[in-house]
Amino acid sequence: MSVLIELREVGKTFANGTQALAGMSLAVAEGEFVSLLGPSGCGKSTVLRMIAGLAAPSSGEIVGAGAGKGARDLGFVFQEPTLMPWATVRDNVLLPLRLQGVAPAGAGPRVKQALALVGLEKFGRSYPRELSGGMKMRVSIARALVTRPKLLLMDEPFAALDEMTRMKLNDDLLRLWREHGLTVVFVTHSVYESVYLSSRVVVMAARPGRVVAEETIDPTTGAPYLRDAEFRLLPEYAAACRRVSRALQGDAAEART
């Protein structure tokens, strides 16, 4: 697989002097589902923003970042749905295509398809206030997918949802990833979510953020990528969660010394 995005010894220091990242190196190949896991403030969201071209590194370089024309190949789902409350679901999903100058004749079918992908084809005329939290997040995902990106960046999109809704959206996300050949970089605080979703879990250190461990969830070692409720009961799933938890705990212990 070819590398789609690569961070090479990236550092980020903000204007107030806070050093968010130091020596952050990460390569993401086409078709991977990579989760970034680490303590609050370790720079996970900063990594996503720099990949998207929304922030610039203070040092190092990012190859394949979403700046300029490459931004058309990238979708971003934030922690909050960030929907326009005065606009219908259809118009919220349509927004990225309008910004790209896509003609209405071509935009309509793409919006319809994006809503169908997330199971909201019957809610195009609804307003955000009429939707549940999970449905709002589905709209946000549809809006990110309507441009047909190669790379999908997701910043803790399910953190505020109840457990049942979160599990359902996890399954829906995996379906979209498989069926549409997406590459996903996903930020989460949940060990269990990261192992369930990912082909690779990247553990980051406390500030300044950097990679301290990686765990490949490899189908060839007994972790089938046909992930479902039964997968959560497999010993391979539990073992991978333990390894990732130990990596997190090891970094936390180092940070306290």
Buried (B, 14 or more C-beta within 10 A) or exposed (E): EEEBBBBBBBBBBEEEEEBBBBBBEBBBBBBBBBBBBBBEBBBBBBBBBBBBBBBEBBBBEBEBBBBEEBBBBBBBBBBBBEBEEEBBBBBBBBBBBEEEEBEEEEBBEBBBBBBEBBEBEEBBEBBBEEBEBBBBBBBBBBBBBBBEBBBBBBBBBBBBBEEEBBBBBBBBBBEBBBEEEBBBBBBBBBBBBBBBBBBBBBBBBBBBBBBBBEBEBEEEEEBEEEBEEEBBEBEBBEBBBEBBBEBBEBBEEEEEE
